[in-house]
Amino acid sequence: MGGVVAGVGEEIEAGLGAGVVGRTTDGRRLFLLDRRGWVRAGAEDGGRIREVIRPVPGGGRIVVELDPGVFAGWPDGAGKQTVTAVRVETDPAGGHPPPVAGQAPAGPGPGDSRAGTVVVDPVTFSETVRDLLELVT
């Protein structure tokens, strides 16, 4: 089975976002994603975390945006969270993911020499869909 490929990530974003964008979750569920390889973005002004990130093997990452964002260290403090977007990102300087707090940048993946393209293999895609559907209520 071949990988799912998107030059700018639009096809992948549409597939991953279907059924989750606009839906709500609670902060505790967000913190449980850590067990499955997701990483919380750094806290912004006011101590809120507004993104959870899944690194993609070979370079790139899947980012889920939340509103209003959870408080770092207090997942229940901000109430319900709405998924506002799901996007796929790559670093324009070589197809590698932007650094995630507490994690070393990924190197080039096998067979992916196309700068600006994120390749999401079927297993990663399926696991991400599973995680997102379990996230929302």
Buried (B, 14 or more C-beta within 10 A) or exposed (E): EEBBBBEEBEBBBEBBBEEBBEBBBBBEBBBBBEEEEBBBBEBEEEBBBBBBBBBBBBBBBBBBBBBBBBBBEEBEEBEEBBBBBBBBBBBEEEBBBBEBEEEEEBEEBEEBEEBBBBBBBEEBBEBBBEBBEEBBE
